[in-house]
Every structure is written in structure tokens, then in C-alpha cells.
């Protein structure tokens, strides 16, 4: 798998107590998980917080990240891609570098919106169980030249044992993959995509439903996607997929607004720009830092669209 870049990572600066001396490495990093209980066989958000623990400013663009997993049996393993020609890193990179003063922090989030991180390719890390995860990070400056290498402390995630219809679907996921289902299989394999279509059509009660709905709409959304996205958002507000449903609905509305604007239908364009604006704001209120970053950018484009419409109406 080729190394991918997360171009829309969120950066949040926050002041903390400044250190009293020079640390062995200028940057420390830690992980947090917006949701630490997830269904098997699906990706999840990971947030990295960098802190400048040195006594001088540090500029950070992001990091090359490799996954480290502690399995339920206690074994800890650095997850390397079995394909020797493929990369097992994922690039966390902000749109703009951030200059951190001593004691300041910034955050970047890996999501499953524009691309699923390569650390979700491993079937051994997909099934039910209590795992520990950490990241080995090669932190880069504004030119992405290396600043330091750090490993985050391990955080816990529980991949839940599915029940009911979700248990039946998980069994199907294992069958169609010959026991090698990974967290990217809904998008990366033909059997996985076919099963996703089946879930969308016949299993709206499944916990997998909001995931497969959002995964499809985030890349091919239009007005036809909106009713199902909003209906699912009403029913699955506690799902880790909920922020993605809101963003997908907003993206679909913004696409319709742009389409209407291009054909000169200003009334329709304003209608959908306002729709998108509303749901981007809802997405900004969720706890998914990755989605909030994308929603903030989408909201900015939507406001610009409404400004264009207002100028044309004068």
C-alpha cells in the first residue's frame, strides 16, 4: 500500500506549563481516542497531541507514524506491512506548519474520511478484544526534515464482541475474506464493497449501517444521499460514525449548491449552501477532531458561497 497523506489534520494550540530545562527530545507526543469502544472490522479516529518540552520554539508540520499494537494475549508488535515494497507508515501533516513555543501543544487527527490510514490493513488487529495501541512517530519540521523520533504511551481500545445482526454481519465479513478481514475491507475489496451495499439496502438496524452509509456518501454524495444520512444521524447519535454522517450530509449539500450555482439557479444554490452551513456547524459540535477540522474548512467554503450569492442578488 502506498504511503498516504492526511492533508486536513486539525491543529489546536493550547498553552501548558513551560518546562524548566532542556529535554532529551524537544517534542513529546501522546494519543487519545475520541471513541475507545468500536465494532470489529472498521476504522476509528486517532488523535496525536504534540507538546514542545524544550526551552526554545519548535515548528512542526507532522509526523510519519507507524502503529504499535499490544494484543489481548500481551504480545506487543510494531506493525510492518508484509509487502516489502509497501509502506507501513501514515503521514500526519497539517495544511500549515505550527510554531510551538516552549510548553505549547498542537493536535493532529487521523480519520477515515479522505483515506483510511495504512495501519488499518492488518487482519490480526481487526477482531474483538482489548488492545493497546501506540504510534512510533518521526516528527518533522516545516520542511518535514526530522526533529526527533518518539513513541507515544499506549492507550486502550476495546473492539467489542458484536451481538444480534452485527454478529451475523461480522461472521459474513470473516467468511467472504477467508478470515482475513481488515478495517479497510469495506472500501478496499470487492466482496467488502458488495457487503456494504447489502448492509445499506437490507440492514439499516445494524451498527455497521452508519459506517457504510458515510463511507459511500463521503466520496459520492449528492442530494439523493441526504435523506438517508440525516435519518441515520437521528438514530445513531452515539456511534463513532455519527460525526461523519453529519459531515457527509453537509458535503452533499455543498455539492448541490455548487451544481446549482454553475447552472445559474441562485435560489437553489442559496438553499443548499444554507443546508450545508447548518450541518457543518453540527459537525463542529461533535467530539471528532478530524471531522471538526474538515467541517471548519467546509463551513468556510459555504460562507464564501453565500457571500457570492448575496453579491449577485444586489
C-alpha positions in Angstrom: 0.0 0.0 0.0 1.4 3.4 -0.9 2.0 5.8 1.9 -0.8 8.3 2.2 -1.0 11.9 3.4 -3.7 13.3 5.7 -3.8 16.9 4.4 -6.6 18.1 6.6 -5.2 17.4 10.0 -6.5 19.8 12.7 -4.1 22.0 14.6 -5.2 23.2 18.0 -2.7 25.3 20.1 -3.0 25.3 23.8 -0.7 26.8 26.5 0.6 24.5 29.2 3.2 24.9 31.9 6.6 25.6 30.3 9.3 23.1 31.2 12.2 24.2 33.4 15.0 22.7 31.3 16.0 21.2 28.0 14.5 17.7 27.5 16.2 14.8 25.8 13.9 15.3 22.8 12.2 18.6 22.0 8.8 17.1 21.5 6.6 14.6 23.5 3.5 13.0 22.0 0.5 11.2 23.3 -2.6 9.5 21.8 -6.2 10.0 22.6 -9.2 8.2 21.1 -12.5 10.1 20.7 -14.2 6.6 20.9 -12.5 3.8 22.7 -15.2 1.1 22.1 -15.8 0.2 18.5 -17.2 -2.6 16.4 -14.8 -5.1 14.8 -13.7 -4.6 11.3 -14.0 -0.9 11.0 -11.5 2.1 11.2 -11.6 4.6 14.0 -10.2 8.1 14.8 -6.8 8.6 16.4 -5.6 12.0 17.8 -2.0 12.8 18.4 -1.0 15.7 20.7 2.5 17.1 20.4 4.0 19.2 23.2 7.1 21.3 22.9 9.1 20.2 26.1 12.2 22.1 25.1 13.3 25.6 26.1 13.1 27.0 22.5 10.4 27.3 19.8 9.8 24.2 17.6 8.0 24.2 14.3 6.0 21.0 13.5 4.4 20.0 10.2 3.5 16.5 11.3 5.0 13.0 11.5 5.5 9.7 9.8 3.5 7.3 12.0 3.9 3.5 12.4 1.3 1.6 14.5 2.4 -0.4 17.6 -0.2 -2.9 18.9 -0.4 -4.8 22.2 -2.6 -7.8 21.5 -5.1 -9.3 24.0 -2.6 -12.0 24.9 0.0 -9.4 25.9 2.3 -9.5 22.9 3.4 -6.1 21.7 4.3 -5.8 18.0 5.3 -3.0 15.6 3.0 -3.4 12.7 5.1 -3.7 9.5 3.4 -4.2 6.1 4.1 -7.8 4.9 4.7 -6.4 1.4 8.4 -5.4 1.3 7.7 -2.8 -1.4 4.8 -1.1 0.5 4.9 1.5 3.3 3.7 0.8 6.8 3.7 4.5 7.8 1.0 7.0 7.6 1.8 10.7 7.2 0.1 13.1 9.6 0.5 16.5 8.1 -1.2 19.9 8.7 -2.2 22.2 6.0 0.3 24.7 7.5 3.1 24.1 10.0 2.7 25.2 13.6 5.3 27.0 15.6 5.1 25.9 19.2 6.6 28.0 22.0 8.0 26.1 25.0 5.2 24.4 26.7 2.7 24.7 23.9 0.8 21.8 22.3 -0.9 21.0 19.0 -3.1 18.2 17.8 -3.4 16.3 14.6 -6.1 13.7 13.9 -6.1 10.7 11.6 -9.6 10.0 10.3 -11.2 7.7 7.7 -12.6 10.4 5.5 -10.3 11.1 2.6 -8.3 7.9 3.1 -8.0 5.2 5.6 -4.6 5.1 7.4 -2.4 2.2 6.4 -2.3 0.9 9.9 -5.8 -0.5 9.5 -4.7 -3.1 6.9 -3.9 -5.8 9.4 -6.5 -8.6 9.9 -4.8 -9.5 13.3 -5.9 -6.1 14.6 -9.5 -6.2 13.4 -11.3 -8.7 15.6 -12.9 -8.4 19.1 -10.6 -8.0 22.0 -8.9 -5.5 24.4 -5.9 -3.9 22.6 -3.3 -1.4 23.4 -2.2 1.0 20.7 0.7 3.4 20.4 2.4 5.2 17.5 6.1 5.4 16.6 6.4 9.0 15.3 9.2 10.6 13.2 8.3 14.2 13.8 9.1 16.7 11.0 9.6 20.4 10.9 8.2 22.9 8.3 10.3 21.2 5.6 9.4 17.8 7.0 13.1 17.3 8.0 13.2 15.1 11.1 13.1 16.8 14.5 13.0 13.7 16.7 11.6 10.1 16.9 9.2 9.4 19.8 6.8 6.6 20.7 3.6 7.6 22.4 2.4 6.0 25.6 -0.1 3.1 24.9 -3.8 3.7 25.1 -6.5 1.1 25.4 -9.2 0.4 22.8 -11.9 -2.3 23.1 -13.1 -3.9 19.9 -16.4 -5.1 21.0 -17.9 -8.6 20.6 -20.9 -7.9 18.2 -24.4 -9.1 19.0 -27.6 -9.7 17.1 -27.5 -8.6 13.4 -24.0 -7.2 13.9 -22.7 -10.7 15.0 -24.2 -12.1 11.8 -22.6 -9.5 9.7 -19.2 -9.9 11.4 -19.5 -13.6 10.6 -20.2 -12.8 6.9 -17.2 -10.4 7.0 -15.0 -13.3 8.1 -16.4 -15.7 5.6 -16.0 -13.5 2.5 -12.4 -12.6 3.5 -11.4 -16.2 4.4 -10.8 -15.0 7.9 -8.6 -12.1 6.7 -11.0 -9.1 7.1 -9.2 -5.9 7.9 -10.6 -2.5 8.9 -10.3 -1.2 5.3 -12.1 -4.1 3.7 -15.4 -2.3 3.2 -13.6 0.1 0.8 -10.6 -1.9 -0.4 -12.1 -5.3 -1.5 -14.9 -6.1 -4.0 -16.5 -8.6 -1.6 -16.4 -5.9 1.2 -17.9 -3.3 -1.1 -20.7 -5.7 -2.1 -21.4 -6.5 1.6 -21.5 -2.7 2.3 -24.2 -2.3 -0.4 -26.1 -5.2 1.1 -26.0 -3.6 4.6 -27.2 -0.2 3.2 -30.1 -1.9 1.4 -31.3 -4.5 3.9 -29.8 -3.9 7.4 -30.5 -0.3 8.5 -30.7 -1.5 12.1 -27.1 -2.7 12.1 -24.4 -0.8 13.9 -22.4 -1.2 10.7 -25.0 0.8 8.8 -23.9 4.3 9.6 -20.3 3.4 8.7 -21.1 2.0 5.2 -23.5 4.8 4.6 -21.0 7.5 5.5 -18.1 5.8 3.7 -20.1 5.9 0.4 -21.5 9.4 0.7 -18.2 11.0 1.8 -16.9 10.2 -1.7 -20.0 10.2 -3.9 -22.5 12.4 -2.1 -25.3 14.3 -3.7 -28.9 15.3 -2.8 -30.0 11.7 -3.1 -27.7 10.8 -0.2 -29.0 13.4 2.2 -32.3 11.8 3.5 -30.6 8.5 4.5 -27.7 10.3 6.1 -30.0 12.5 8.2 -32.2 9.6 9.2 -29.1 7.6 10.2 -27.8 10.6 12.2 -31.0 10.7 14.2 -30.8 7.0 15.1 -27.0 6.6 15.6 -26.0 9.7 17.6 -23.8 7.7 19.9 -22.0 5.9 17.1 -18.4 6.9 16.2 -19.7 7.3 12.7 -22.2 10.0 13.7 -19.8 13.0 13.0 -19.1 11.5 9.6 -22.8 11.3 8.8 -23.2 15.0 9.6 -20.2 16.0 7.5 -21.3 13.7 4.6 -24.7 15.4 4.6 -23.1 18.8 4.6 -20.7 17.8 1.8 -23.6 16.5 -0.2 -25.5 19.8 0.3 -22.4 21.9 -0.7 -22.0 19.8 -3.8 -25.6 20.5 -4.8 -25.1 24.2 -4.0 -22.1 24.4 -6.3 -24.0 22.5 -9.0 -26.9 24.9 -8.8 -24.6 27.9 -8.8 -22.9 26.7 -12.0 -26.2 26.4 -13.8 -27.4 29.8 -12.6 -30.1 28.7 -10.2 -29.3 31.1 -7.4 -32.4 30.2 -5.3 -31.4 26.5 -5.2 -27.8 27.4 -4.5 -28.6 29.5 -1.5 -30.9 26.8 -0.2 -28.2 24.1 -0.3 -25.4 26.4 0.9 -27.6 27.2 4.0 -28.3 23.5 4.4 -24.6 22.7 4.3 -23.8 25.5 6.7 -26.2 24.1 9.3 -24.8 20.6 9.2 -21.2 21.7 9.1 -21.9 23.6 12.3 -23.5 20.4 13.8 -20.3 18.5 12.8 -18.2 21.1 14.5 -20.1 20.4 17.8 -19.1 16.7 17.8 -16.0 15.2 19.6 -14.3 14.1 16.4 -11.3 16.4 16.0 -10.7 15.1 12.5 -14.3 15.8 11.4 -14.2 19.2 13.0 -11.2 20.2 11.0 -12.8 19.2 7.7 -16.1 20.8 8.8 -14.4 24.0 9.6 -12.9 24.1 6.1 -16.3 23.2 4.5 -18.0 25.9 6.5 -15.6 28.4 5.3 -16.3 27.4 1.6 -20.0 27.5 2.4 -19.9 31.1 3.8 -17.9 32.1 0.7 -20.7 30.6 -1.5 -23.4 32.5 0.4 -21.4 35.7 0.1 -21.2 35.2 -3.7 -24.9 34.7 -3.9 -25.6 37.8 -1.8 -23.4 39.9 -4.2 -25.2 38.6 -7.2 -28.6 39.4 -5.7 -27.7 43.1 -5.2 
